[in-house]
Amino acid sequence: MSHLGHVQPVVRLSMLLQEAVNEELGKDHERYTRKLPLDSVIRPQYRGELKRKLTNLCGFLREVVFRAQIFVNGYIISSAGQEITAYVYTQSFWYSVCQVILDKKVSNKNSNMPSDLLGYWAQFRATYPSVIFSSQGFSGYSDALSAACKTLATCYTNNIVETFENRVVQYSIRKLKAAVPELPNGRIKDFAREYIYERVCGGDPLWPGAVPLVSTHITGAVNSLCEELSSVIPVPATAEIMSASPGRFVPALRYILSIYDEEYKNSKGSDDEELPRRFSLSPMPSTKWRFATINAKALSCLTESTSEGDFEQNSALFHTVFDFTKLGYRSVEELKNSSVDRGVIFTNQLLSHGFAVDFQFARKSVKKERATVDTELTATDFTEEEITDCFQPCAVDPGRSQVFTAAYGCGNSPHEIRRCSTREYYTYTGSPLRQKVIQAEKKKACIEAIETDLETGKTQSLEVYDTYVRCTFQHMDALFAFYGPTKAEAQFRDYQGRQRAPEEMVNILTNGGKKIQQKPS
């Protein structure tokens, strides 16, 4: 493979979609999803063939994306202290990498492509031939693959932006505990977050007031740690700058991870030894079954239909394949006119993994005007009769083993107690039973042993990462087979459980729920 270049992005349809949504709803709109079982909305004449093709597409995307992440993560680790160009965190870069994984030549070159990537690819491919995946027999995947690459670019950016502060703070806490063990844990956390992080990242450092500046031992330890971190962290380290150039901050994370790797290497394996929690420089690839994003072009390929590309015609295509009755649209005209009648528009895009389907909608953002003015009211502003007749006084307190414990009533009368334990909460989700079933299946298929013995990819050591890659490719087929399309239903049931449990918590809190209420003693 001789070319790594710029993607020919399948973005025109996406741009037209955005223009259509902006025209109908204005730029100030929000998106949301409606999730349903696929069998409940797909029309009978499309059910068998479309589900088969959807399943194949999801499996194809998993094969390609998994390999692409394995390769790119290795490249980032191999960069040995150098900043990673911002181009690595773009959809265009990821599409080019996926083309290479498919053993295809990417014709359009891009000057932002890292110059050393080609050399690393040649070495990686020679060492791990399994990184190549043949696209023979697959067609019409470009739009879905482009959407997956956009998700990857966002995921890799967020892996830096959303975790950088916490990782630096946790490292600072660990170092301060070793240097100044007499400081209370709470004070160490204040130092790490409010002073050290702000100082090394160009913010507004605040010295904890309870610690005198004249304490030379503490001051020396803090200054030493600040100097250490300042040598590897670019300033300023704001969320905006991280989003624009995430790769600038990879060397700092690599430095912290190298300290952690050394601690693990030198540890004696004692259970009493408190080792740091390692992290990965990049999101780890998953063998789990994945969703595919389907737009009008992808749907026309899957159903062998034609569409002129007009927004309304694309909506008609989706209505032809899917029954929108359960979503509140009895006809294609209602679906097309929903922006006028309801202030809602179907974006002609959905996600599916073969069992469930997520319809993506957009609606006008509603700016809620305050109906009341700020007024501070306390219990003394009401009479006891008003409280008894008009209100239901309730005191709610969380706990370690309870999601909440609520006491209802006032005065000296017996109070009604309502509570829900953490165990009950997870029982409402149904996840413990599903996990028990999956765990039994893992043991039977020897997947539990594979996952237990698999080397970690959370490292900055290329040697350790190579061991991880070798073991992963060795067991990849077994892991893919286990986490196949049959696990899609469990993913959907988990989603239903996560929706159901909070609703039941609210029901218990407000109405007592279905539980047998505990009588006051």
Residue pairs with C-beta under 8 A, 6 or more apart in sequence:
1 100
1 103
1 105
1 121
1 122
1 125
2 105
3 105
3 106
3 107
3 109
4 96
4 97
4 100
4 106
4 113
4 117
4 118
4 121
5 96
5 106
5 107
5 108
5 109
5 110
5 113
6 92
6 96
6 106
6 108
6 109
6 110
6 113
7 91
7 92
7 93
7 94
7 95
7 96
7 99
7 106
7 108
7 146
7 149
8 107
8 108
9 91
9 92
9 95
9 146
10 142
10 143
10 146
10 297
11 146
13 143
13 295
13 296
13 297
13 309
14 295
16 309
16 311
17 295
17 311
17 347
17 348
17 349
20 311
20 345
21 29
21 345
21 347
21 362
22 29
24 339
24 345
25 339
25 343
25 345
25 362
25 363
25 364
26 364
28 364
28 365
29 362
29 363
29 364
29 365
30 362
30 363
30 365
31 347
31 360
31 361
31 362
32 360
32 361
32 362
32 363
33 351
33 358
33 359
33 360
33 361
34 327
34 358
34 359
34 361
35 356
35 357
35 358
35 359
35 492
35 495
36 326
36 327
36 356
36 357
36 359
37 355
37 356
37 357
37 492
38 51
38 54
38 352
38 354
38 355
38 356
38 357
39 47
40 326
41 322
41 323
41 324
41 326
41 327
41 357
42 50
42 51
42 321
42 322
42 323
42 357
43 320
43 321
43 322
43 323
46 303
46 321
50 302
50 303
50 321
51 354
53 302
54 292
54 294
54 302
54 352
54 353
54 354
55 354
55 485
56 138
57 138
57 141
57 144
57 292
57 302
58 289
58 290
58 291
58 292
58 352
58 353
58 354
58 485
59 480
59 484
59 485
60 135
60 138
60 141
61 141
61 144
61 145
61 148
61 290
61 292
62 287
62 289
62 290
62 480
63 133
63 480
64 98
64 101
64 102
64 133
64 145
64 148
65 98
65 148
65 152
65 285
65 290
66 285
66 286
66 287
66 476
67 101
67 130
67 131
67 132
67 133
68 94
68 97
68 98
68 101
68 152
69 152
69 282
69 283
69 284
69 285
70 131
70 285
70 469
70 472
70 473
71 97
71 101
71 121
71 124
71 131
72 88
72 94
72 97
72 282
73 280
73 281
73 282
73 284
73 285
73 457
73 465
74 120
74 124
74 462
74 465
74 466
74 469
75 114
75 117
75 120
75 121
75 124
76 84
76 88
76 250
76 281
76 282
77 254
77 281
77 459
77 460
77 461
77 462
77 465
78 120
78 462
79 116
79 250
81 251
81 254
81 255
82 251
83 247
83 248
83 250
83 251
84 114
84 246
84 247
84 248
84 250
85 112
85 114
85 247
86 112
86 244
86 245
86 246
86 247
87 93
87 110
87 112
87 113
87 114
88 114
88 156
88 247
89 153
89 156
89 157
89 246
89 247
90 153
91 146
91 149
91 150
91 152
91 153
92 110
93 112
93 113
93 153
94 149
94 150
94 152
94 153
95 145
95 146
95 149
96 106
96 110
96 113
98 145
98 148
98 149
99 105
99 106
100 106
100 121
101 131
101 132
101 133
102 132
102 133
102 134
102 135
103 132
103 133
103 134
103 135
104 135
124 131
125 131
125 132
127 466
128 469
128 470
128 473
130 473
130 476
131 473
135 141
139 301
140 298
140 301
140 302
141 298
143 293
143 294
143 295
143 297
143 298
144 292
144 293
144 294
144 298
147 292
147 293
147 295
148 290
148 292
148 293
151 293
155 283
156 246
156 282
156 283
157 243
157 246
159 246
159 282
159 283
160 242
160 246
160 247
160 249
160 250
160 253
161 239
161 242
161 243
161 246
163 279
164 237
164 242
164 249
164 252
164 253
165 197
165 201
167 253
167 256
167 279
168 197
168 200
168 201
168 229
168 233
168 252
168 256
169 189
169 192
169 193
169 196
169 197
170 192
170 276
170 277
171 229
171 256
171 259
171 276
172 191
172 192
172 196
172 197
172 225
172 229
173 188
173 189
173 192
174 276
175 225
176 183
176 188
176 191
176 192
176 196
176 221
176 222
176 225
177 183
177 185
177 188
179 221
179 224
179 225
180 188
180 217
180 218
180 221
183 191
183 211
183 218
187 208
187 210
187 211
190 208
191 208
191 211
191 222
194 205
194 206
194 208
195 205
195 206
195 207
195 208
195 222
196 205
196 222
196 225
196 226
196 229
197 203
198 204
198 205
198 206
199 205
199 226
199 230
200 226
200 229
200 230
200 233
200 235
200 237
201 233
201 235
201 236
201 237
201 238
202 235
202 236
202 237
202 238
203 236
207 213
211 218
213 219
229 252
232 251
232 252
232 255
233 249
233 252
234 248
234 249
234 252
237 249
241 248
242 248
242 249
250 281
253 279
253 281
254 281
254 460
257 278
257 279
257 281
257 458
257 459
257 460
258 460
258 461
260 275
260 276
260 278
261 278
261 459
261 460
261 461
261 464
263 275
263 276
264 275
264 278
267 273
267 275
278 456
278 458
278 459
279 458
280 457
280 458
280 459
281 460
284 457
284 458
287 476
287 479
287 480
287 482
287 483
288 483
288 487
288 491
289 353
289 483
289 484
289 485
289 487
289 488
289 491
290 353
291 351
291 352
291 353
291 358
292 298
292 351
292 352
292 353
293 349
293 350
293 351
294 302
294 349
294 350
294 351
294 352
295 348
295 349
296 307
296 309
296 314
296 317
296 318
296 348
296 349
297 307
297 309
299 305
299 317
299 318
299 321
300 306
300 307
300 317
303 321
305 317
305 320
305 321
307 313
307 314
307 317
311 348
312 336
314 348
315 332
315 335
315 336
315 346
315 348
316 332
316 336
318 324
318 335
318 346
318 348
318 350
319 329
319 332
319 335
322 357
322 359
324 330
324 335
324 346
327 359
329 335
329 338
334 341
335 346
338 344
338 345
338 346
339 345
342 363
343 363
343 364
344 361
344 362
344 363
344 364
345 361
345 362
345 363
346 359
346 360
346 361
347 360
347 361
347 362
349 360
350 357
350 358
350 359
350 360
351 357
351 358
351 360
352 358
353 485
353 488
353 491
354 485
354 488
355 485
355 488
355 489
355 491
355 492
356 488
356 491
356 492
356 495
379 387
382 390
382 391
384 410
384 411
387 393
387 410
388 410
392 408
393 408
393 409
393 410
394 406
394 407
394 408
394 509
395 406
395 407
396 404
396 405
396 406
396 509
397 404
397 405
397 406
398 404
398 405
399 405
401 421
401 422
401 423
402 419
402 420
402 421
402 422
403 419
403 420
403 421
403 422
403 424
403 425
403 505
404 419
404 420
404 505
404 509
405 417
405 418
405 419
406 417
406 418
406 419
406 509
407 415
407 416
407 417
408 415
408 416
408 417
408 418
409 415
409 416
414 520
414 521
415 520
416 517
416 518
416 520
417 518
417 520
418 508
418 509
418 512
418 513
418 515
418 517
418 518
419 518
420 505
420 508
420 513
420 515
425 501
425 505
426 432
426 501
428 497
428 500
428 501
428 504
428 505
429 494
429 497
429 498
429 500
429 501
430 493
430 494
430 496
430 497
430 500
431 494
431 497
434 490
434 493
434 494
438 487
438 490
439 448
441 447
441 482
442 448
442 451
442 482
445 478
445 482
446 478
447 478
447 479
447 482
450 475
450 478
450 479
451 479
453 471
454 468
454 471
454 472
454 475
455 464
455 467
455 468
455 471
456 464
456 468
457 465
457 468
457 469
457 472
459 465
459 468
504 513
504 514
507 513
507 514
508 515
